[in-house]
């Protein structure tokens, strides 16, 4: 998989695609940042954001450990 990430301060009307990506299957995701204060994001903040993101499987029960 090849990926390209581009952040625009001012989104153009037309977005150019790299020549090697033309006529290939791909996905474009556009996230518009409103005037929201910047905060540190963690991977858990994106959980469930993309519809095809798989649901997390059950972790089961943990073994009991004896304290030393």
C-alpha positions in Angstrom: 0.0 0.0 0.0 1.3 3.4 -0.9 0.0 6.5 1.0 0.3 10.2 0.7 -0.6 12.6 3.5 -1.0 16.3 2.6 -2.2 19.0 5.0 -3.5 22.2 3.4 -3.7 25.5 5.4 -6.1 26.7 2.6 -7.9 23.8 0.8 -7.7 24.2 -3.0 -10.6 23.7 -5.4 -8.7 20.9 -7.2 -6.4 18.4 -5.4 -3.7 16.9 -7.6 -3.1 13.1 -7.4 0.4 11.6 -7.8 0.8 10.3 -11.4 1.4 6.8 -10.2 -2.0 6.7 -8.4 -4.1 7.7 -11.4 -6.5 5.0 -12.7 -6.0 2.8 -9.6 -8.4 1.9 -6.8 -8.0 4.2 -3.9 -9.7 6.0 -1.1 -9.7 9.7 -0.3 -10.5 11.0 3.2 -11.0 14.7 3.8 -11.2 15.9 7.4 -11.9 19.6 7.7 -10.5 21.1 10.9 -12.8 23.8 12.3 -11.5 26.4 14.6 -11.1 23.9 17.4 -8.2 24.4 19.8 -5.4 21.9 19.1 -5.0 19.1 21.6 -2.8 16.0 21.7 -4.6 13.1 20.0 -4.1 9.5 20.8 -4.9 6.4 18.6 -7.9 5.7 20.8 -9.4 9.1 19.8 -9.8 7.7 16.3 -11.4 4.4 17.2 -14.6 3.8 15.2 -14.0 7.0 13.1 -13.7 5.1 9.8 -16.8 2.9 9.1 -14.7 -0.1 8.0 -12.6 -0.1 11.2 -13.1 -3.5 12.8 -14.8 -3.8 16.1 -12.5 -4.9 18.9 -12.8 -8.6 19.8 -13.4 -9.7 23.3 -10.2 -9.9 25.4 -11.4 -12.7 27.5 -10.7 -13.0 31.2 -7.3 -12.4 32.7 -5.4 -15.0 34.8 -5.2 -14.3 38.5 -1.6 -13.6 39.7 -0.2 -14.3 43.1 1.5 -11.3 44.8 5.0 -11.9 45.9 
